[in-house]
Amino acid sequence: MATPSNYLHITDLPLKPVTVVCGHYGVGKTNLSLNLAIDAAQAGSQVTLIDLDVVNPYFRSSEYAELLEAHGVRLISPVFAQAGSNLDVPSLTGAILPALDAAQETMHESKQTSFPRKLVIIDAGGDDAGSTALGRFANAIKQAPYAMLYVVNHYRNLTQNAAEAVALLPEIEEKAHLRATALINNSHLKGETKAHHIEAAWDFGFEVAEKTHLPMAAITAPADICLPETSCVFPARVTQHTYPVQIYVRTPWE
């Protein structure tokens, strides 16, 4: 589905050759990571998605291996992760460090300032355990400028107000040994989202951005409500910050 021209495109987002997607459990990191990976591949990047969620066995990027392969995205996942498996084994493959090196090398070679030619997206797990797993690779990630997108969601428990979302970030950064570089306000209700849900979370997102001193990279909205033929009409101030996303991640009962 093409992104309407008045919304943000993947190339408008502040991505680096290594881009980490982090946040509290349940804020929608995996769905966002899938969108970033697929959109970047469609924009011409060579994309690798690393599923570093060794905590949650139910909503992992690994569950969408066929989708990613169909769009030309390479997936690196925990050794025991497979579609339909609920094994929660903190296992990581030896493919991660070479993937990071390869993406960073393109930056060194081209001194690029534009959209990454090679892109590694890390779908980090939530909570302390997820951030700790990410921390194992902090030194390698810091070998070149990186992006770490802090994802918040006004409609998820424990991050429903700005104070909660702000308080969580230092905990993630401490365990990950990395610093967030931008914020994404991922406040939507998937297929139940209406325009007023996006607008209602507007102040929340910018309050978190202000208090964390992070630039607002984007707010997200389901792509199907961003189409011209839908009844949703966002104010211009909302549209210019909105990155439309497909809803790939579904719960078992959806």
N, C-alpha and C positions, 0 to 999 in steps of 0.2 A: 504494500500500500504506500503510495507516494506521500511524502510529507508536504502539506500545503505550504506555499512559499512564505506565508506570513508567520509561520512558527519556526522554532529553532530546528536546525538540521544537525546531524551528528558532527559535521565539521565545524559547527559553532561552539562545541563543547570543549572545555580546557583539558583535553586528554594528552597524555605523554606516552612514549613508547611502552612504559610500564604504568598501568593505571589500576589502582586498588579501589574496590567498591566495598565500603565498610559501613557498619551501623548496628543497631540493636537487632536482636532476633525478631523476625516477623515484619520488618519495615519494607520488604520487597526488594532486597538486594539481588536475589537470583533473577527475578524477572527483569530488573533493570540491566543486569549484566548481560543477559541474553540479548536484549535490545541493542545495547552498545556494541556487542560483538557482531551481530548480524548486520546492523546498519553500517558499521565500519567496513565490514567485508564487502558490502554492496557499494561502498564509496571507493573501493579499490585497495584497501589495506590488506596485508597478510596478517590474519588475526589468529591468536591463540587464546583460548579461554581456560584459565586454571581454576578448577573447582577446589578451593581450599577449605570448604566447609566440612570439617571432620567432626562436627558436633551434631548437626541436624540430619538424620538419615532420610527425611521425608521430602524436603524441598531443596534439592541440589541441582546444580547445573548438569551433573552427570545424568540425570533423568531425561535430559533432552539431547542426548548424543546424536540421534538421527536427524533432528531438526538442525543442529549445528553443522553436521556433515553436509546436509543438503545445501547449506549456504556457504560452504567452503571454509568453515571455521574449525580449526584444530582444537580438540578438547584434551586437557591433561587433568586426570582425576585421581583420587585416592585409589590405591591398588584394588581394594575390595568393593569399590563403589560400582554398582551396575543398576540398570533400570529395574525397578520392582524390589530391590533389596533394601532391607532395613538394618543391615549390618552397620554398626557405628564404630569403625575401627580407625584410629588415628594413624593411617598409613599414607605415606607420600612417595611418589615415584622419583626416580633420578632424572626425570626429564625437565624438572622445573628450572634448575639453575641454568642449563644450556638455553632454555627458551628466554630467560631473562637476559642472558648475555647477548643473544642474537638480536633481540629488540633494541637493547642499549647500543649495540655496535652500529646500527643504522644511524643513530643520533650522532655518534662520534664521527662517523664517516662523512655525513652530509651536513653536520652542524645545523640540522633542520630546525626551523621555527614554525613550519606549517604542520598540517595534519600528518600523524605518523604513517610512514610507509609500512613499517612492521609494528604491530600493536599486541601487547600482552595485557589481558584484562584478568585481574584476580578477584574472584568472587569469594570474599573472606567470610568466615563464619561469625556468627554473633556472639555476644557475651565474652567472658574472660578467656574461655578455652579457645574460641575462634581467633581472638586477637593474639593469643599466645602462639598458636600455630603459624600465624602470619609473621610473628616476631622472629621465627627461625630463619626467615629469608630477608630480614631487614637490612643486613649489611650488603647483601647482593643488590637489593632494590635501590639502595642509596648510592650505588656506583655511578648513577646518572640522574638528572632531574626526573622526578616521578610525579604522578598525580595520585592523590588519595581523596576520593569523593566520599564525604560523610553523608549518609542517606538518613533522612528523618521522615516520619510519617505521623501526621496529626491524628490518624485514625487507628493507631496501634497502641496496645497497652504499654505503659511505662515510658512512652515518649509523647503523650497526648498534650503536654503543655511544654512551653519553651524551656522552663527551668529544668525539667526532667531530661530533655534532649541535650541541653547544654552540659548538665552534670555528667552525662554518660561519656562524652567525648574524651575527657582527660584519661578516663579509665581505659578506653580503647587504645589511645595513643601510647600510654605507658606500657601496656602489654605488648603492643605491636612494635614498639621502638621506632615508630614513624609518626609523622605529623600530617594531619589533614590539610589539604590545599584548597578545597572548595566544598560547597554544600549543595546537595540536591534535595529539594522538597518533593518527596514521593508520596504526597498525601492524596490518595484516591481510593476508591472502593471497587476497583476492578469493573466488572460488568454492571454494577449497581451505581456507578458514578454519574452524577449530574453536574451541570455547570456550577451550581451553587456550592457543591462540595469543594471544588477547586478554589473558588473564590473565598470560601469560609476559612480555608487553611492558608490564605495569602499572608495575613499578619503573623501567624505562627512561624512560617518559614523565614520571613525577614527578621523577626525578633531573634530567632536562633542564629541567623547569619550575623546579626549585629553583635550579639553577646559572645559568639565564638570567634569573632573577627575574621570570618571566612567570607569570601565572595560567593554570591548566589550563582551557581553554574546554570541551574535550570529548575523549573517546577515541571512535574510530569502530569500528563492526563491521558487516559485511554484514547488511542488514535481514532476509534470510531465516533467519538463525540467531538473530534476536531475537524471533521469533514464539512465542507460547505453546505451539503444537503441536510445536515442534522439540524435539530432545533436549537442546539446550544450556540449561544453567541457570547463570546468572552469579550470583556473590555480590552482595548488595545494594550493597556498596561499589563494584562495577564498574558495575552497572546504572544507578545514579544519575548516573554520569558519561558514559554511553554515548549517542552520537548515531548511530542506525542509518542506513546509507547504501545506496542502490541501486548495483549495479555496472553502470554505463553504459559505461565505457571498456573495450574489449576489444582484445587483441592480434590481429594478422592470423591467427594460428593457432588462436584460440579460437572 
